[in-house]
């Protein structure tokens, strides 16, 4: 589809409130059935409600043979990207690409707190993509993270403490390599509630909401395709399609059939992402016996990995020890927004082009073979 230069840019927003309004307006215009889930634990900076909004087009729940479910804002501040693409899907009639017995379900801002407050985490400092697991079964240890936690979270952000922490990190990277440092930091950890990539000790409100949405909109379907939008890894504007299932699983095989051999997998050690536990894909466990699920993350590049990790450290420090309303706090908020959102027309056009292509491939995959 050839689009005027200004169209993709107009789908994106400056903040959560604008993004929510654009999403709901586009959904109403497209004739979607809308629902909203209000977060009872936090509010917007202006005091307004924080909600995860869901738009559905196509057969009603329980009547669809297939579902394409698209989620945005898993990592709050990354929601700018996914929200804009979801609005684009509504404005361009993406539901019309699906077989008539399939529904399109768009889940907007599954972590509304992080989106509204420019944080990657939830209101309890939980990384939602490390939180979706059975917490009663215990939590995996991350000894590598434990060894560097103090360096990541110095109380002194400007002074000797910070300088010592940075020197220790530089020495670690020099000895082990940048990807080893990334793995130690981002693989997920469950022992430091004040740290980075904390998976929590129980399901967060956002994780419970995700389970509710999946159960309501995907149960009864025989085939489910899931797209989860992310930013922060890779070259500027480039998209890596990541299978969030084990490399030997049938879902990963289908993902490569649908989207091509360029689909990456942390388990195969060919992805920009480290292997993680507790990802959004685990939210489909409740329907695993009845539905064939093909789940991928779309990871769009913004800044370099050191810049992105530095922004995460800064934001974590700010909410532990700093003042978000100070000049320094506002500068850090600009820093983390820039680390996860390429707020330029060309970046938006580039990510939309990839998103549009992947939606078309998902639709073709849903229609490709008879249901079992």
C-alpha positions as CSV (number, residue, x, y, z in Angstrom):
1,X,0.0,0.0,0.0
2,X,1.4,3.4,-1.0
3,X,0.7,5.9,1.8
4,X,1.1,9.7,1.9
5,X,4.2,10.7,3.8
6,X,2.2,12.2,6.7
7,X,-0.1,9.2,7.3
8,X,2.1,6.8,9.4
9,X,3.4,9.8,11.5
10,X,-0.2,10.7,12.4
11,X,-0.9,7.3,13.9
12,X,1.8,7.7,16.5
13,X,1.4,9.8,19.7
14,X,3.4,12.0,22.1
15,X,2.2,10.3,25.3
16,X,0.0,7.5,26.6
17,X,-3.2,9.6,26.9
18,X,-3.0,10.6,23.2
19,X,-2.2,7.1,22.2
20,X,-5.2,5.7,24.0
21,X,-7.5,8.3,22.5
22,X,-6.2,7.6,19.0
23,X,-6.5,3.9,19.5
24,X,-10.1,4.0,20.7
25,X,-11.1,6.5,18.0
26,X,-9.6,4.3,15.3
27,X,-11.3,1.2,16.8
28,X,-14.7,2.8,16.9
29,X,-14.2,4.0,13.3
30,X,-13.3,0.4,12.2
31,X,-16.4,-0.9,13.9
32,X,-14.5,-2.9,16.6
33,X,-16.0,-4.1,19.8
34,X,-14.1,-2.2,22.6
35,X,-13.4,-3.1,26.2
36,X,-11.2,-1.6,28.9
37,X,-9.4,-3.0,31.9
38,X,-8.6,-0.3,34.5
39,X,-5.4,-0.6,36.6
40,X,-6.5,-0.1,40.2
41,X,-2.9,0.4,41.5
42,X,-1.8,3.6,39.7
43,X,-3.0,6.6,37.7
44,X,-1.8,8.8,34.9
45,X,0.5,11.7,35.7
46,X,-2.5,14.0,35.3
47,X,-4.6,11.8,37.6
48,X,-6.6,10.0,34.9
49,X,-7.3,6.3,34.7
50,X,-4.7,3.9,33.4
51,X,-6.3,1.2,31.2
52,X,-5.5,-1.6,28.9
53,X,-7.9,-1.3,26.0
54,X,-8.9,-4.2,23.8
55,X,-10.4,-4.0,20.3
56,X,-11.9,-7.0,18.5
57,X,-13.0,-7.2,14.9
58,X,-14.5,-10.4,13.4
59,X,-16.3,-13.4,14.8
60,X,-17.3,-13.2,18.5
61,X,-15.3,-14.9,21.2
62,X,-15.9,-18.6,21.1
63,X,-17.0,-18.4,17.5
64,X,-13.7,-17.8,15.7
65,X,-11.7,-20.6,14.3
66,X,-8.6,-18.4,14.4
67,X,-7.4,-15.3,16.2
68,X,-4.6,-12.8,15.4
69,X,-3.9,-11.1,18.7
70,X,-1.5,-8.1,18.7
71,X,-0.1,-6.7,22.0
72,X,1.6,-3.4,22.6
73,X,3.3,-1.8,25.6
74,X,4.5,-5.0,27.3
75,X,7.5,-2.8,28.3
76,X,5.5,0.4,28.9
77,X,7.7,3.0,27.3
78,X,8.0,0.7,24.2
79,X,4.3,1.3,23.7
80,X,4.8,4.2,21.4
81,X,5.8,1.9,18.6
82,X,3.2,-0.8,19.0
83,X,0.4,1.7,19.6
84,X,1.1,3.5,16.4
85,X,1.2,0.3,14.4
86,X,-2.1,-0.9,16.0
87,X,-3.7,2.4,15.0
88,X,-2.3,1.8,11.5
89,X,-3.9,-1.7,11.4
90,X,-7.3,-0.3,12.3
91,X,-7.0,2.6,9.8
92,X,-5.9,0.4,6.9
93,X,-8.4,-2.4,7.5
94,X,-6.0,-5.2,8.6
95,X,-8.9,-7.3,9.7
96,X,-10.0,-7.6,6.0
97,X,-6.8,-9.6,5.4
98,X,-7.9,-12.4,7.7
99,X,-10.0,-15.4,6.7
100,X,-13.7,-14.8,7.4
101,X,-13.7,-17.2,10.3
102,X,-10.8,-15.4,12.1
103,X,-10.8,-12.4,14.4
104,X,-8.4,-9.6,14.9
105,X,-7.8,-8.7,18.6
106,X,-5.6,-5.6,19.4
107,X,-4.5,-5.3,23.1
108,X,-3.3,-1.7,23.6
109,X,-0.9,-0.8,26.4
110,X,-0.9,-4.1,28.4
111,X,1.4,-2.2,30.8
112,X,-0.3,1.2,30.9
113,X,1.6,2.5,33.9
114,X,5.0,2.1,32.2
115,X,3.6,3.7,29.0
116,X,2.2,6.7,30.9
117,X,5.2,7.3,33.2
118,X,7.9,6.5,30.6
119,X,9.1,3.4,32.4
120,X,9.8,0.0,31.0
121,X,8.4,-1.7,34.1
122,X,5.1,-1.9,35.9
123,X,4.0,0.2,38.9
124,X,5.9,-2.4,41.1
125,X,9.1,-2.3,39.1
126,X,8.2,-5.6,37.5
127,X,9.4,-6.5,34.0
128,X,6.2,-8.0,32.5
129,X,8.1,-10.1,30.0
130,X,9.8,-11.9,32.9
131,X,6.7,-12.1,35.1
132,X,4.5,-14.6,33.2
133,X,5.3,-17.9,35.0
134,X,4.0,-20.1,37.8
135,X,5.4,-18.3,40.8
136,X,4.3,-21.0,43.2
137,X,6.8,-23.3,41.6
138,X,9.8,-21.1,42.6
139,X,12.0,-18.8,40.7
140,X,15.2,-19.4,38.7
141,X,18.3,-18.0,40.2
142,X,20.4,-15.5,38.2
143,X,23.8,-15.6,39.9
144,X,25.4,-13.5,37.1
145,X,23.0,-10.7,37.8
146,X,23.5,-11.0,41.6
147,X,27.2,-10.4,40.9
148,X,26.6,-7.1,39.1
149,X,23.5,-5.7,40.8
150,X,25.3,-3.2,43.0
151,X,27.1,-1.8,39.9
152,X,23.8,-1.3,38.1
153,X,22.1,0.5,41.0
154,X,24.6,2.9,42.7
155,X,23.0,5.3,45.1
156,X,25.4,8.0,44.0
157,X,24.5,8.8,40.4
158,X,27.0,11.6,40.0
159,X,30.2,11.1,42.0
160,X,32.7,8.5,43.1
161,X,30.1,5.7,43.7
162,X,28.9,6.0,40.1
163,X,32.5,6.2,38.8
164,X,33.5,3.0,40.7
165,X,30.4,1.2,39.4
166,X,31.0,2.2,35.8
167,X,34.7,1.1,36.0
168,X,33.6,-2.3,37.3
169,X,31.1,-2.7,34.5
170,X,33.7,-1.7,31.9
171,X,36.1,-4.3,33.4
172,X,33.3,-7.0,33.3
173,X,32.6,-6.2,29.6
174,X,36.3,-6.2,28.8
175,X,36.7,-9.7,30.3
176,X,33.4,-11.3,29.3
177,X,32.1,-9.4,26.3
178,X,29.1,-7.1,25.7
179,X,26.6,-9.9,25.0
180,X,27.6,-11.7,28.3
181,X,26.9,-8.5,30.1
182,X,23.6,-8.1,28.3
183,X,22.7,-11.7,29.3
184,X,23.6,-11.1,32.9
185,X,21.5,-7.9,33.1
186,X,18.5,-8.8,30.9
187,X,17.9,-12.5,31.3
188,X,15.6,-11.8,34.2
189,X,16.0,-12.0,38.0
190,X,13.7,-12.6,41.0
191,X,15.8,-11.6,44.0
192,X,16.3,-7.9,43.8
193,X,13.0,-5.9,43.7
194,X,14.9,-2.6,43.3
195,X,16.9,-4.0,40.4
196,X,16.7,-4.2,36.6
197,X,14.7,-6.8,34.7
198,X,13.0,-7.9,38.0
199,X,10.4,-10.6,37.3
200,X,8.5,-10.2,40.5
201,X,7.4,-12.8,43.1
202,X,3.7,-13.0,42.0
203,X,1.7,-12.2,38.9
204,X,1.4,-8.5,38.4
205,X,-1.9,-6.7,37.5
206,X,-0.8,-6.5,33.9
207,X,0.1,-10.2,33.8
208,X,-3.3,-11.2,35.3
209,X,-5.0,-8.9,32.8
210,X,-3.1,-10.5,29.9
211,X,-4.3,-13.9,31.1
212,X,-7.9,-12.6,31.3
213,X,-7.7,-11.2,27.7
214,X,-6.2,-14.3,26.3
215,X,-8.8,-16.5,28.0
216,X,-11.7,-14.3,26.8
217,X,-10.6,-13.8,23.2
218,X,-8.6,-16.9,22.3
219,X,-10.3,-19.7,24.1
220,X,-12.2,-21.9,21.6
221,X,-10.0,-20.9,18.7
222,X,-8.1,-23.7,16.9
223,X,-5.3,-21.5,15.7
224,X,-3.8,-18.3,17.3
225,X,-1.2,-16.0,15.9
226,X,0.4,-13.5,18.4
227,X,2.5,-10.5,17.6
228,X,4.1,-8.6,20.5
229,X,5.8,-5.2,19.8
230,X,9.1,-4.3,21.3
231,X,11.9,-1.8,20.8
232,X,15.4,-1.2,22.0
233,X,17.6,-3.8,20.3
234,X,19.2,-3.7,16.9
235,X,20.0,-1.1,14.2
236,X,17.9,2.0,14.0
237,X,14.5,1.1,12.5
238,X,15.4,-2.5,11.7
239,X,13.1,-5.3,12.9
240,X,14.2,-8.7,14.2
241,X,11.4,-11.3,14.4
242,X,12.0,-13.4,17.5
243,X,10.4,-16.7,18.2
244,X,9.7,-16.7,21.9
245,X,9.3,-20.5,22.1
246,X,12.0,-23.1,22.3
247,X,13.8,-23.5,19.0
248,X,12.7,-27.1,18.7
249,X,9.0,-26.4,19.3
250,X,6.4,-26.6,16.6
251,X,5.5,-23.0,17.2
252,X,9.0,-21.9,16.3
253,X,8.9,-24.1,13.2
254,X,5.6,-22.5,12.1
255,X,7.0,-19.0,12.7
256,X,9.9,-19.8,10.3
257,X,7.4,-21.1,7.8
258,X,5.2,-18.0,8.1
259,X,7.8,-15.3,8.4
260,X,10.9,-16.8,6.8
261,X,14.2,-18.3,7.8
262,X,15.3,-14.9,9.2
263,X,13.2,-15.6,12.3
264,X,15.6,-15.6,15.3
265,X,15.6,-17.5,18.5
266,X,17.6,-16.8,21.7
267,X,17.7,-20.6,22.3
268,X,19.6,-21.0,19.0
269,X,21.9,-18.2,20.0
270,X,21.2,-16.2,16.8
271,X,19.0,-13.5,18.3
272,X,19.9,-10.0,19.5
273,X,17.8,-10.9,22.6
274,X,19.1,-13.0,25.5
275,X,17.0,-16.0,26.5
276,X,14.4,-15.0,29.1
277,X,11.9,-16.7,31.4
278,X,8.3,-15.6,32.0
279,X,7.6,-14.2,28.6
280,X,4.2,-13.1,27.3
281,X,3.9,-16.3,25.3
282,X,3.4,-18.2,28.5
283,X,0.1,-16.5,28.8
284,X,-1.2,-19.0,26.2
285,X,-0.5,-22.0,28.4
286,X,-4.1,-22.1,29.5
287,X,-5.3,-22.7,26.0
288,X,-2.4,-24.9,24.9
289,X,-4.5,-28.0,24.7
290,X,-7.1,-26.6,22.3
291,X,-5.2,-24.0,20.2
292,X,-2.2,-24.1,17.9
293,X,-0.3,-20.9,19.0
294,X,2.4,-19.2,16.9
295,X,3.9,-16.3,18.9
296,X,6.6,-13.9,17.9
297,X,8.1,-10.7,19.2
298,X,8.8,-7.8,16.7
299,X,11.9,-6.1,18.0
300,X,12.7,-2.7,16.5
301,X,16.1,-1.0,16.8
302,X,16.5,2.5,18.3
303,X,19.8,3.3,19.9
304,X,23.0,1.3,20.6
305,X,22.8,-1.4,23.3
306,X,25.1,0.6,25.7
307,X,22.9,3.7,25.3
308,X,19.7,1.6,26.0
309,X,21.2,-0.1,29.1
310,X,22.4,3.3,30.4
311,X,18.9,4.8,30.0
312,X,17.5,1.8,32.0
313,X,20.0,2.3,34.7
314,X,19.3,6.0,34.9
315,X,15.5,5.5,35.1
316,X,15.9,2.9,37.8
317,X,18.1,5.2,39.8
318,X,15.7,8.1,39.3
319,X,12.7,6.1,40.8
320,X,14.8,4.7,43.7
321,X,16.7,7.8,44.8
322,X,16.0,10.8,42.5
323,X,13.3,13.3,41.8
324,X,11.4,12.8,38.5
325,X,10.2,16.5,38.6
326,X,13.7,17.9,38.8
327,X,15.7,19.0,35.8
328,X,17.8,15.9,36.1
329,X,14.7,13.8,36.3
330,X,13.2,15.3,33.2
331,X,16.4,14.8,31.3
332,X,16.4,11.1,32.3
333,X,12.8,10.8,31.1
334,X,13.8,12.2,27.7
335,X,16.7,9.8,27.7
336,X,14.6,6.7,28.3
337,X,11.9,7.8,25.8
338,X,14.6,8.3,23.1
339,X,16.1,4.9,24.0
340,X,12.8,3.1,23.1
341,X,11.1,5.4,20.6
342,X,12.5,6.7,17.3
343,X,10.3,9.8,17.2
344,X,11.1,10.6,13.6
345,X,8.9,10.3,10.5
346,X,11.2,8.0,8.6
347,X,11.6,5.6,11.6
348,X,7.8,5.4,11.9
349,X,7.4,4.7,8.2
350,X,10.0,2.0,8.4
351,X,8.6,0.2,11.3
352,X,5.0,0.4,9.9
353,X,6.2,-1.1,6.6
354,X,7.6,-4.1,8.5
355,X,4.5,-4.4,10.7
356,X,2.2,-4.3,7.7
357,X,4.2,-7.1,6.0
358,X,4.2,-9.3,9.1
359,X,0.4,-8.9,9.6
360,X,-0.1,-10.0,6.0
361,X,2.2,-13.0,6.6
362,X,0.3,-13.9,9.8
363,X,-3.0,-13.7,8.0
364,X,-1.6,-16.0,5.3
365,X,-0.3,-18.4,7.9
366,X,-3.7,-18.5,9.6
367,X,-5.3,-19.4,6.3
368,X,-2.5,-21.6,4.9
369,X,-3.7,-25.1,6.0
370,X,-6.8,-26.8,7.4
371,X,-7.3,-26.8,11.1
372,X,-6.6,-30.0,12.9
